Amino acid sequence: MKRFSDQFSTFFDWEKQSKTTSYAKRISRLHYFYPNSTLSQLTGKQRLPNRKLSVHLVDPRGLRPSEKVLRKTSLSVLNRIRRGENPRNIINDSQISEKNLLKHLGNNIKIKNNIIKVTKTDKIPRLMIISENGKEVPIIVKNSKDASKIGEYHNAKRQFLETGKSSGLKKFKKIKIKDTDGKSHQFETSPKKIIEIEDRKEEPEFFDIYGS
């Protein structure tokens, strides 16, 4: 793997020491569209690759605020269609254009002659919240498979909080989720710590457990 720059092995090493400036923000955004490029390429000293990463594959941290909203809405539409709801009704209710759906879902949705089909799984990165080491943390997961695991965990955690039965949490003790930065995360399964997490919340928070 080629180095990001002479001083830093990876983009993330560079990002940790960079200050919040317009320059750093521009480099960070470009990196999400050209994830395999070096610093010299991102600064314009060398030529960038001809092919830009499709928007639906871009890490949500590299999206503009308006794009993040469209990503969230698009994933919500995708998940609802997968659950068997009427595709056309969902799109109309969501008030999102077919153009934006195709842009933010890529080849995971096909619209032709008013027929709408979606894939069973996808590799669209999305922001999720998990409970880990006694606290809630945001992570970027790589695909719908990992998002579904987190969704199942939240269901088990909610069942415990509503009924006091923690048996549903046991199967998550050895499951790990690797985020887009390559860091592994392990679910919090301690009933005591889960209760402590809930007690620290000032108000109840509701997350889209399926990663939309």
HELIX and SHEET records of a PDB file:
HELIX    1   1 PHE A   11  GLN A   17  1                                   7    
HELIX    2   2 SER A   22  PHE A   33  1                                  12    
HELIX    3   3 LEU A   39  LEU A   42  1                                   4    
HELIX    4   4 VAL A   55  LEU A   57  5                                   3    
HELIX    5   5 PRO A   60  GLY A   62  5                                   3    
HELIX    6   6 PRO A   65  ARG A   82  1                                  18    
HELIX    7   7 PRO A   87  SER A   94  1                                   8    
HELIX    8   8 GLU A   98  LEU A  105  1                                   8    
HELIX    9   9 GLY A  106  ASN A  108  5                                   3    
HELIX   10  10 SER A  144  THR A  163  1                                  20    
HELIX   11  11 SER A  167  PHE A  172  5                                   6    
HELIX   12  12 PRO A  191  ARG A  200  1                                  10    
SHEET    1   A 2 ILE A 109  LYS A 112  0                                        
SHEET    2   A 2 ILE A 115  VAL A 118 -1                                        
SHEET    1   B 2 ARG A 126  GLU A 132  0                                        
SHEET    2   B 2 LYS A 135  VAL A 141 -1                                        
SHEET    1   C 2 LYS A 176  LYS A 178  0                                        
SHEET    2   C 2 SER A 184  GLN A 186 -1                                        
END                                                                             
